[in-house]
């Protein structure tokens, strides 16, 4: 009769439990992320195949054929504190994946304790236990396992994986940025050194002119006005030389800081601008180019992590079912502690279901959905900015190429004029002052050519960085509205300075 009563009670509770489950399932409402990822076609990107040769290589700086630059970048990648910080954040995010992974596994721990206690004579324990002092000993193994029927723990793991992948891409982005900054500082130092050489030649030329004008003034062929004008140009050139020296010192200090070293580390550097070649430009801007950028990949993984957070927040509305068990020995005193009669064990399931949380769960779901919308919007902004940077770098480089052509044509004409002046001087048809005056145009155009060559290299570095700086990945998560067109077709080998992401069951976000 008693068994029938218990079963009847359970049968009565079953409809109530089902109603509670349905109430919990229905309480999420229509709260969900609304943002959509941009399509490549919306930004005017083509889907044409890309020649792999157009992508920057992982060690792209070697194309400049400068062993000194190779050494500097290798040193920066090894010693720069900012890069080490980014790599530490990546390892921290990877460790968080392990923490999230543990929630899917059973847990087991041991507890051993010994408590000396006096039991009250007026409590539930009769004499001789009541009123006596005894030692209570326990040695138990305790285990638990949560049945992740509704995927909350799996979604939390996916969120952690997304953050780890994002941190890995961010560390690679920091690596690309550091290498580009070192190369840019090296080019800037080479530009300043080349300009100093032109300034020194200009100073010698102006001093020569000043002496010739002085001779002509003493001979009565020129006035003192021409002499003062020639003299005034000399301190101007010396001022420019001092400014150049100051700029060189600052450039050396900046480069040393990028290396993670003191100022003396770059004191003896003497890079040559003339020996640095200019790489070729890509012919088009297909969508695949954007997938080579680590910041775009990082933003996409962050959006995936936020979407997984939404799923975990939604799963919190559903029941949580777990199983706990223990086994061991418990006894008063030590004489019977490990005896067979002191054995203790137990096992039992537990079910928790949120019914009324004062709006906490819904508010959390709304917050997670808004965070996902923000992450997708940030991804879209990163893609838009990436497209702009690539387009700027390509257009700047192409326009500058035309300026270099014009400068070279003008320099050729100026050099022809200087040779004609030399010939007239040697033939006795003109004085040497005309030769030096004609040389002014050559020196000015050489100075302009130095600046244009340096700017072209800086634009090349900007383009290399805009195209990802050699970074590549074949694995990208799905986002609402996004397609695989923006993903790269092939991946380059993992960089030695970037640790691989931890192995996980799955890294693709569910739609």
DOTIDO-697206 format. One line per 10 residues: number of its first residue (from 1); for each residue x, y, z of C-alpha. Coordinates in nm, 4 decimals, always signed. Layout:
residues N
NUM	X Y Z ~ ...
END
This chain:
residues 511
1	+0.0000 +0.0000 +0.0000 ~ +0.2848 +0.2310 +0.0910 ~ +0.4525 +0.1621 -0.2473 ~ +0.1321 +0.2420 -0.4319 ~ +0.1054 +0.5706 -0.2409 ~ +0.4646 +0.6685 -0.3348 ~ +0.4081 +0.5863 -0.6990 ~ +0.0866 +0.7808 -0.6958 ~ +0.2657 +1.0800 -0.5497 ~ +0.5260 +1.0650 -0.8240
11	+0.2530 +1.0409 -1.0869 ~ +0.0925 +1.3508 -0.9410 ~ +0.4228 +1.5380 -0.9492 ~ +0.4962 +1.4408 -1.3086 ~ +0.2482 +1.6848 -1.4708 ~ +0.3702 +1.9626 -1.2410 ~ +0.7303 +1.8919 -1.3333 ~ +0.6419 +1.8899 -1.7048 ~ +0.4596 +2.2208 -1.6642 ~ +0.7598 +2.3724 -1.4907
21	+0.9879 +2.2494 -1.7689 ~ +0.7618 +2.3996 -2.0331 ~ +0.7440 +2.7248 -1.8403 ~ +1.1196 +2.7374 -1.8253 ~ +1.1556 +2.6600 -2.1952 ~ +0.9088 +2.9306 -2.2966 ~ +1.0534 +3.2070 -2.0803 ~ +1.3269 +3.3213 -2.3215 ~ +1.0783 +3.5033 -2.5435 ~ +1.2132 +3.6343 -2.8734
31	+1.5359 +3.7745 -2.7345 ~ +1.8116 +3.7135 -2.9891 ~ +2.0936 +3.8987 -3.1717 ~ +1.9801 +4.1022 -3.4730 ~ +2.3085 +4.2124 -3.6369 ~ +2.4247 +4.0653 -3.9683 ~ +2.7824 +4.0384 -4.0932 ~ +2.8706 +4.2303 -4.4078 ~ +2.8898 +4.0530 -4.7414 ~ +3.2089 +4.1105 -4.9473
41	+2.9989 +4.2311 -5.2424 ~ +2.8604 +4.5128 -5.0259 ~ +3.2121 +4.6590 -5.0098 ~ +3.2820 +4.6215 -5.3807 ~ +3.5166 +4.3247 -5.3381 ~ +3.5428 +4.0779 -5.6214 ~ +3.5496 +3.7001 -5.5902 ~ +3.8276 +3.6540 -5.8442 ~ +4.0983 +3.4014 -5.7740 ~ +4.4170 +3.5476 -5.6331
51	+4.7680 +3.4587 -5.7346 ~ +4.9402 +3.3349 -5.4166 ~ +5.2485 +3.5302 -5.5224 ~ +5.0527 +3.8522 -5.4599 ~ +5.0201 +3.7755 -5.0894 ~ +5.2951 +3.8840 -4.8494 ~ +5.5024 +3.5929 -4.7314 ~ +5.5359 +3.5105 -4.3641 ~ +5.8918 +3.6479 -4.3636 ~ +5.8082 +3.9290 -4.6092
61	+6.0902 +4.1520 -4.4847 ~ +6.3486 +3.9236 -4.6502 ~ +6.2399 +4.0583 -4.9904 ~ +6.4252 +4.3829 -4.9113 ~ +6.7571 +4.1939 -4.9303 ~ +6.8845 +4.3642 -4.6136 ~ +7.0499 +4.1176 -4.3694 ~ +7.0691 +4.3945 -4.1112 ~ +6.6912 +4.4459 -4.1298 ~ +6.6365 +4.0696 -4.0987
71	+6.8448 +4.0683 -3.7814 ~ +6.6613 +4.3650 -3.6325 ~ +6.3158 +4.2153 -3.6921 ~ +6.4239 +3.8791 -3.5504 ~ +6.5512 +4.0557 -3.2387 ~ +6.2295 +4.2552 -3.2013 ~ +6.0125 +3.9437 -3.2365 ~ +6.2164 +3.7810 -2.9605 ~ +6.2510 +4.0696 -2.7141 ~ +5.9744 +4.3256 -2.7651
81	+5.7687 +4.3559 -2.4401 ~ +5.4431 +4.4476 -2.6160 ~ +5.4576 +4.1322 -2.8288 ~ +5.5371 +3.9247 -2.5208 ~ +5.2324 +4.0767 -2.3516 ~ +5.0088 +3.9806 -2.6451 ~ +5.1467 +3.6267 -2.6413 ~ +5.0859 +3.6034 -2.2652 ~ +4.7225 +3.7093 -2.3171 ~ +4.6929 +3.4386 -2.5807
91	+4.8219 +3.1737 -2.3374 ~ +4.5813 +3.3044 -2.0733 ~ +4.2871 +3.2645 -2.3126 ~ +4.4041 +2.9155 -2.4058 ~ +4.4132 +2.8222 -2.0366 ~ +4.0524 +2.9447 -2.0055 ~ +3.9582 +2.6879 -2.2710 ~ +4.0924 +2.4156 -2.0437 ~ +3.8842 +2.5507 -1.7557 ~ +3.5689 +2.5493 -1.9717
101	+3.6539 +2.2006 -2.1024 ~ +3.6627 +2.0667 -1.7458 ~ +3.2927 +2.1444 -1.6986 ~ +3.2119 +1.8686 -1.9493 ~ +3.4079 +1.6056 -1.7578 ~ +3.3303 +1.4228 -1.4302 ~ +3.4983 +1.5579 -1.1185 ~ +3.6444 +1.3457 -0.8399 ~ +3.8097 +1.4597 -0.5192 ~ +3.9168 +1.3090 -0.1884
111	+3.8319 +1.4430 +0.1561 ~ +4.0014 +1.3204 +0.4743 ~ +3.9307 +1.4907 +0.8053 ~ +3.9506 +1.4214 +1.1751 ~ +3.7475 +1.6321 +1.4221 ~ +3.7708 +1.6159 +1.8016 ~ +3.4243 +1.7055 +1.9309 ~ +3.2206 +1.7033 +2.2545 ~ +2.8630 +1.6020 +2.1875 ~ +2.5933 +1.7829 +2.3863
121	+2.4179 +1.5821 +2.6573 ~ +2.0956 +1.7687 +2.5786 ~ +2.0939 +1.7125 +2.2026 ~ +1.9623 +1.4248 +1.9943 ~ +2.2487 +1.1922 +2.0873 ~ +2.1830 +0.9701 +2.3917 ~ +2.4542 +0.8752 +2.6463 ~ +2.7246 +0.7640 +2.6299 ~ +2.7632 +0.9610 +2.3029 ~ +2.5757 +1.2588 +2.4460
131	+2.7955 +1.4349 +2.6978 ~ +3.1081 +1.2567 +2.5751 ~ +3.4073 +1.3736 +2.3722 ~ +3.5012 +1.1720 +2.0674 ~ +3.7075 +1.1979 +1.7526 ~ +3.5054 +1.1844 +1.4313 ~ +3.7070 +1.0552 +1.1347 ~ +3.6112 +1.0596 +0.7674 ~ +3.7831 +0.9448 +0.4477 ~ +3.5621 +0.9888 +0.1419
141	+3.5878 +0.9974 -0.2334 ~ +3.3365 +1.2471 -0.3743 ~ +3.2397 +1.2675 -0.7384 ~ +2.9928 +1.4596 -0.9508 ~ +2.8894 +1.4882 -1.3130 ~ +2.6609 +1.7385 -1.4840 ~ +2.4523 +1.6149 -1.7748 ~ +2.4768 +1.8939 -2.0296 ~ +2.1482 +1.8079 -2.1983 ~ +2.0787 +2.1647 -2.3106
151	+2.4345 +2.2531 -2.4146 ~ +2.5125 +2.5309 -2.1682 ~ +2.8571 +2.3957 -2.0813 ~ +2.9320 +2.3220 -2.4473 ~ +2.8355 +2.6761 -2.5429 ~ +3.0534 +2.8184 -2.2666 ~ +3.3379 +2.6071 -2.4058 ~ +3.2717 +2.7439 -2.7544 ~ +3.2822 +3.0974 -2.6152 ~ +3.6180 +3.0258 -2.4516
161	+3.7477 +2.8726 -2.7755 ~ +3.6406 +3.1831 -2.9672 ~ +3.8231 +3.4087 -2.7230 ~ +4.1343 +3.1896 -2.7461 ~ +4.1282 +3.1968 -3.1260 ~ +4.0761 +3.5713 -3.1172 ~ +4.3690 +3.6141 -2.8772 ~ +4.5847 +3.3983 -3.1053 ~ +4.4967 +3.6158 -3.4048 ~ +4.5564 +3.9318 -3.2004
171	+4.9018 +3.8052 -3.1027 ~ +4.9748 +3.7478 -3.4716 ~ +4.8426 +4.0961 -3.5529 ~ +5.0815 +4.2362 -3.2920 ~ +5.3643 +4.0413 -3.4560 ~ +5.2805 +4.1806 -3.8013 ~ +5.2526 +4.5337 -3.6624 ~ +5.5839 +4.5040 -3.4803 ~ +5.7684 +4.3768 -3.7878 ~ +5.6168 +4.6559 -3.9999
181	+5.7099 +4.9193 -3.7402 ~ +6.0698 +4.7949 -3.7236 ~ +6.0941 +4.7997 -4.1023 ~ +5.9364 +5.1471 -4.1107 ~ +6.1824 +5.2776 -3.8524 ~ +6.4680 +5.1236 -4.0511 ~ +6.3472 +5.2928 -4.3717 ~ +6.3088 +5.6245 -4.1886 ~ +6.6645 +5.6013 -4.0592 ~ +6.7863 +5.5189 -4.4118
191	+6.5937 +5.8216 -4.5462 ~ +6.7485 +6.0556 -4.2906 ~ +7.0975 +5.9233 -4.3634 ~ +7.0482 +5.9670 -4.7399 ~ +6.9165 +6.3198 -4.6864 ~ +7.2194 +6.4000 -4.4712 ~ +7.4492 +6.2981 -4.7567 ~ +7.2631 +6.5298 -4.9966 ~ +7.2688 +6.8125 -4.7386 ~ +7.6455 +6.7751 -4.6910
201	+7.6986 +6.7942 -5.0666 ~ +7.4637 +7.0933 -5.0801 ~ +7.6578 +7.2663 -4.8024 ~ +7.9879 +7.2115 -4.9858 ~ +7.8317 +7.3438 -5.3060 ~ +7.6897 +7.6557 -5.1301 ~ +8.0271 +7.7266 -4.9682 ~ +8.1931 +7.6998 -5.3070 ~ +7.9382 +7.9421 -5.4535 ~ +7.9962 +8.1850 -5.1649
211	+8.3723 +8.1852 -5.2304 ~ +8.3245 +8.2445 -5.6045 ~ +8.0782 +8.5284 -5.5422 ~ +8.3216 +8.6799 -5.2921 ~ +8.5970 +8.6720 -5.5524 ~ +8.3668 +8.8399 -5.8056 ~ +8.2693 +9.1089 -5.5518 ~ +8.6348 +9.1854 -5.4852 ~ +8.6890 +9.2001 -5.8601 ~ +8.3996 +9.4446 -5.8915
221	+8.1891 +9.2045 -6.0969 ~ +7.9161 +9.1529 -5.8340 ~ +7.7616 +9.3617 -5.5584 ~ +7.7617 +9.2879 -5.1880 ~ +7.3917 +9.1981 -5.2173 ~ +7.4759 +8.8854 -5.4152 ~ +7.7461 +8.8000 -5.1599 ~ +7.5062 +8.8339 -4.8652 ~ +7.2503 +8.6181 -5.0418 ~ +7.5088 +8.3470 -5.1017
231	+7.6308 +8.3686 -4.7418 ~ +7.2763 +8.3458 -4.5985 ~ +7.2215 +8.0041 -4.7563 ~ +7.5102 +7.8432 -4.5643 ~ +7.3638 +7.8664 -4.2099 ~ +7.0294 +7.7502 -4.3494 ~ +7.1910 +7.4291 -4.4731 ~ +7.3763 +7.3882 -4.1423 ~ +7.0447 +7.4276 -3.9595 ~ +6.8947 +7.1532 -4.1726
241	+7.1937 +6.9307 -4.0933 ~ +7.1419 +6.9845 -3.7196 ~ +6.7725 +6.9079 -3.7529 ~ +6.8619 +6.5961 -3.9486 ~ +7.1029 +6.4843 -3.6743 ~ +6.8328 +6.5362 -3.4108 ~ +6.5802 +6.3389 -3.6163 ~ +6.8336 +6.0586 -3.6660 ~ +6.8924 +6.0330 -3.2909 ~ +6.5186 +6.0101 -3.2255
251	+6.4773 +5.7511 -3.5025 ~ +6.7551 +5.5384 -3.3533 ~ +6.5972 +5.5604 -3.0080 ~ +6.2553 +5.4624 -3.1453 ~ +6.4037 +5.1656 -3.3301 ~ +6.5903 +5.0536 -3.0177 ~ +6.2669 +5.0665 -2.8167 ~ +6.0973 +4.8424 -3.0738 ~ +6.3831 +4.5964 -3.0289 ~ +6.3304 +4.6007 -2.6523
261	+6.6848 +4.7392 -2.6135 ~ +6.8580 +5.0549 -2.4937 ~ +6.9588 +5.3442 -2.7241 ~ +7.3112 +5.2083 -2.7730 ~ +7.1744 +4.9058 -2.9618 ~ +7.1178 +5.1148 -3.2771 ~ +7.3952 +5.3708 -3.2389 ~ +7.6088 +5.2224 -3.5174 ~ +7.3352 +5.1404 -3.7679 ~ +7.3857 +5.2860 -4.1142
271	+7.1097 +5.1569 -4.3445 ~ +7.1271 +5.2329 -4.7162 ~ +6.8132 +5.3606 -4.8848 ~ +6.9436 +5.3001 -5.2349 ~ +6.9836 +4.9247 -5.1846 ~ +6.6217 +4.8708 -5.0719 ~ +6.4017 +4.7502 -5.3629 ~ +6.0348 +4.8336 -5.4111 ~ +5.8009 +4.5282 -5.4355 ~ +5.5389 +4.4985 -5.7068
281	+5.1748 +4.5901 -5.6500 ~ +4.8797 +4.3434 -5.6610 ~ +4.6569 +4.3787 -5.9664 ~ +4.3189 +4.3543 -5.7875 ~ +4.1481 +4.3568 -5.4476 ~ +3.9452 +4.0343 -5.4182 ~ +3.7681 +3.9400 -5.0959 ~ +4.0302 +3.6764 -5.0215 ~ +4.2807 +3.9506 -4.9432 ~ +4.0831 +4.0625 -4.6387
291	+4.0858 +3.7113 -4.4947 ~ +4.4636 +3.7431 -4.4651 ~ +4.4342 +4.0051 -4.1914 ~ +4.4704 +3.8867 -3.8338 ~ +4.2525 +4.1682 -3.6972 ~ +3.9616 +4.0589 -3.9184 ~ +4.0051 +3.6978 -3.8063 ~ +4.0235 +3.8075 -3.4408 ~ +3.7069 +4.0167 -3.4729 ~ +3.5263 +3.7236 -3.6330
301	+3.6250 +3.4856 -3.3531 ~ +3.5205 +3.7426 -3.0935 ~ +3.1802 +3.7616 -3.2583 ~ +3.1598 +3.3822 -3.2522 ~ +3.2448 +3.3839 -2.8809 ~ +2.9694 +3.6378 -2.8167 ~ +2.7166 +3.4264 -3.0092 ~ +2.8155 +3.1221 -2.8046 ~ +2.7603 +3.3341 -2.4936 ~ +2.4041 +3.4007 -2.6133
311	+2.3399 +3.0270 -2.6441 ~ +2.4810 +2.9644 -2.2982 ~ +2.2583 +3.2395 -2.1561 ~ +1.9547 +3.0838 -2.3257 ~ +2.0464 +2.7376 -2.1935 ~ +2.0401 +2.8797 -1.8390 ~ +1.6578 +2.8856 -1.8679 ~ +1.6494 +2.5056 -1.8866 ~ +1.6934 +2.2456 -1.6107 ~ +2.0351 +2.1561 -1.4803
321	+2.0672 +1.7849 -1.4020 ~ +2.3652 +1.6494 -1.2126 ~ +2.4678 +1.3277 -1.0401 ~ +2.6685 +1.3184 -0.7182 ~ +2.8168 +1.0218 -0.5326 ~ +3.0463 +0.9508 -0.2424 ~ +3.2122 +0.6432 -0.0927 ~ +3.4541 +0.5896 +0.1957 ~ +3.4762 +0.5392 +0.5703 ~ +3.3377 +0.7354 +0.8627
331	+3.3592 +0.6457 +1.2327 ~ +3.3953 +0.7810 +1.5860 ~ +3.7432 +0.7028 +1.7072 ~ +4.0256 +0.5232 +1.5305 ~ +3.9707 +0.1651 +1.6451 ~ +3.6926 +0.0938 +1.3936 ~ +3.7805 +0.3613 +1.1381 ~ +3.8670 +0.1248 +0.8531 ~ +3.6397 -0.1609 +0.9579 ~ +3.3814 -0.2932 +0.7140
341	+3.1008 -0.1568 +0.9249 ~ +3.2395 +0.1965 +0.8896 ~ +3.1808 +0.2028 +0.5178 ~ +2.9647 +0.4852 +0.3875 ~ +2.8437 +0.5551 +0.0369 ~ +2.5655 +0.7298 -0.1434 ~ +2.4528 +0.8382 -0.4858 ~ +2.1751 +1.0634 -0.6051 ~ +2.0656 +1.2903 -0.8892 ~ +1.9801 +1.6573 -0.8522
351	+1.7622 +1.8751 -1.0729 ~ +1.7509 +2.2525 -1.0548 ~ +1.5136 +2.4625 -1.2620 ~ +1.4870 +2.8417 -1.2489 ~ +1.1233 +2.9440 -1.2024 ~ +1.1341 +3.3006 -1.0800 ~ +1.4580 +3.4982 -1.0979 ~ +1.3169 +3.8505 -1.0878 ~ +1.4025 +3.8963 -1.4567 ~ +1.7710 +3.8144 -1.4024
361	+1.7927 +3.5455 -1.6713 ~ +1.6070 +3.7492 -1.9310 ~ +1.8206 +4.0525 -1.8543 ~ +2.1338 +3.8410 -1.8895 ~ +2.0101 +3.7047 -2.2228 ~ +1.9342 +4.0560 -2.3465 ~ +2.2809 +4.1656 -2.2380 ~ +2.4493 +3.8721 -2.4143 ~ +2.2445 +3.9371 -2.7289 ~ +2.3454 +4.3029 -2.7259
371	+2.7092 +4.1980 -2.6763 ~ +2.6801 +3.9701 -2.9810 ~ +2.5308 +4.2535 -3.1872 ~ +2.8181 +4.4775 -3.0752 ~ +3.0758 +4.2106 -3.1639 ~ +2.9282 +4.1601 -3.5118 ~ +2.9171 +4.5372 -3.5613 ~ +3.2816 +4.5529 -3.4539 ~ +3.3623 +4.2780 -3.7048 ~ +3.1863 +4.4762 -3.9780
381	+3.3779 +4.7899 -3.8797 ~ +3.7055 +4.5964 -3.8866 ~ +3.6290 +4.4645 -4.2362 ~ +3.5348 +4.8121 -4.3620 ~ +3.8536 +4.9575 -4.2156 ~ +4.0591 +4.6742 -4.3653 ~ +3.9162 +4.7411 -4.7118 ~ +3.9898 +5.1137 -4.6737 ~ +4.3480 +5.0507 -4.5587 ~ +4.4166 +4.8174 -4.8511
391	+4.2629 +5.0616 -5.0993 ~ +4.4550 +5.3549 -4.9484 ~ +4.7832 +5.1652 -4.9567 ~ +4.7362 +5.0585 -5.3194 ~ +4.6237 +5.4005 -5.4430 ~ +4.8979 +5.5840 -5.2507 ~ +5.1602 +5.3526 -5.3930 ~ +5.0306 +5.3912 -5.7492 ~ +5.0091 +5.7703 -5.7290 ~ +5.3549 +5.7833 -5.5759
401	+5.4894 +5.5700 -5.8567 ~ +5.3775 +5.8375 -6.1019 ~ +5.5479 +6.1049 -5.8891 ~ +5.8695 +5.9020 -5.8917 ~ +5.8547 +5.8832 -6.2715 ~ +5.8099 +6.2610 -6.2949 ~ +6.0940 +6.3208 -6.0484 ~ +6.3276 +6.0937 -6.2414 ~ +6.2429 +6.2714 -6.5683 ~ +6.3050 +6.6102 -6.4057
411	+6.6325 +6.4869 -6.2538 ~ +6.7499 +6.3605 -6.5904 ~ +6.6840 +6.7006 -6.7469 ~ +6.8582 +6.8802 -6.4591 ~ +7.1614 +6.6550 -6.4928 ~ +7.1683 +6.7236 -6.8692 ~ +7.1623 +7.0967 -6.7950 ~ +7.4502 +7.0555 -6.5493 ~ +7.6572 +6.8672 -6.8090 ~ +7.5931 +7.1441 -7.0661
421	+7.7029 +7.4055 -6.8112 ~ +8.0178 +7.2027 -6.7473 ~ +8.0875 +7.1867 -7.1205 ~ +8.0369 +7.5628 -7.1622 ~ +8.2681 +7.6283 -6.8678 ~ +8.5398 +7.4039 -7.0124 ~ +8.5008 +7.5750 -7.3493 ~ +8.5470 +7.9148 -7.1846 ~ +8.1947 +8.0288 -7.2692 ~ +8.0782 +8.0576 -6.9084
431	+8.2162 +8.0848 -6.5564 ~ +8.2082 +7.8133 -6.2925 ~ +7.9454 +7.9976 -6.0922 ~ +7.6911 +7.9062 -6.3619 ~ +7.7904 +7.5411 -6.3214 ~ +7.7315 +7.5539 -5.9457 ~ +7.4034 +7.7383 -5.9893 ~ +7.2828 +7.4727 -6.2330 ~ +7.3804 +7.2082 -5.9786 ~ +7.1247 +7.3529 -5.7352
441	+6.8397 +7.1969 -5.9329 ~ +7.0117 +6.8566 -5.9333 ~ +7.0606 +6.8599 -5.5556 ~ +6.7025 +6.9687 -5.4914 ~ +6.5646 +6.6931 -5.7132 ~ +6.7926 +6.4361 -5.5489 ~ +6.6530 +6.5435 -5.2126 ~ +6.3005 +6.5043 -5.3468 ~ +6.3908 +6.1645 -5.4930 ~ +6.5201 +6.0501 -5.1541
451	+6.1917 +6.1453 -4.9881 ~ +5.9850 +5.9799 -5.2633 ~ +6.1854 +5.6555 -5.2460 ~ +6.1452 +5.6423 -4.8680 ~ +5.7734 +5.7193 -4.8929 ~ +5.7302 +5.4467 -5.1531 ~ +5.8881 +5.1961 -4.9154 ~ +5.6663 +5.3180 -4.6311 ~ +5.3633 +5.2737 -4.8583 ~ +5.4842 +4.9236 -4.9448
461	+5.5031 +4.8423 -4.5731 ~ +5.1523 +4.9796 -4.5246 ~ +5.0277 +4.7587 -4.8083 ~ +5.2039 +4.4520 -4.6686 ~ +5.0457 +4.5125 -4.3312 ~ +4.7048 +4.5867 -4.4880 ~ +4.7212 +4.2530 -4.6718 ~ +4.7851 +4.0637 -4.3490 ~ +5.1639 +4.0610 -4.3300 ~ +5.1910 +3.6916 -4.4133
471	+4.9176 +3.5760 -4.1733 ~ +4.6768 +3.3104 -4.3002 ~ +4.4187 +3.0750 -4.1541 ~ +4.1842 +2.8200 -4.3102 ~ +3.9454 +2.8101 -4.0138 ~ +3.6807 +3.0770 -3.9639 ~ +3.3537 +3.0516 -3.7695 ~ +3.0130 +3.1128 -3.9211 ~ +2.8422 +3.4463 -3.8549 ~ +2.4852 +3.5548 -3.9325
481	+2.4813 +3.6884 -4.2885 ~ +2.8485 +3.6078 -4.3540 ~ +2.9756 +3.3788 -4.6258 ~ +3.2964 +3.1854 -4.6709 ~ +3.4080 +3.4201 -4.9511 ~ +3.6116 +3.6285 -4.7119 ~ +3.8080 +3.3289 -4.5860 ~ +4.1527 +3.2614 -4.7324 ~ +4.1919 +2.9635 -4.9590 ~ +4.5199 +2.8403 -4.8128
491	+4.7182 +2.8824 -4.4968 ~ +5.0839 +2.9456 -4.4470 ~ +5.2820 +2.7534 -4.1819 ~ +5.2346 +2.8588 -3.8212 ~ +5.4834 +3.1211 -3.7143 ~ +5.7480 +3.0056 -3.4652 ~ +5.6702 +3.2941 -3.2310 ~ +5.2950 +3.2220 -3.2135 ~ +5.1990 +2.9161 -3.0064 ~ +4.9299 +2.6985 -3.1597
501	+4.5793 +2.7131 -3.0167 ~ +4.4797 +2.4280 -2.7821 ~ +4.3189 +2.1181 -2.9208 ~ +3.9439 +2.1275 -2.8710 ~ +3.6479 +1.9116 -2.9746 ~ +3.5098 +2.1763 -3.2062 ~ +3.5853 +2.5340 -3.2999 ~ +3.3033 +2.6129 -3.5386 ~ +3.0179 +2.8142 -3.3973 ~ +2.6691 +2.6765 -3.4501
511	+2.4355 +2.9066 -3.6513
END
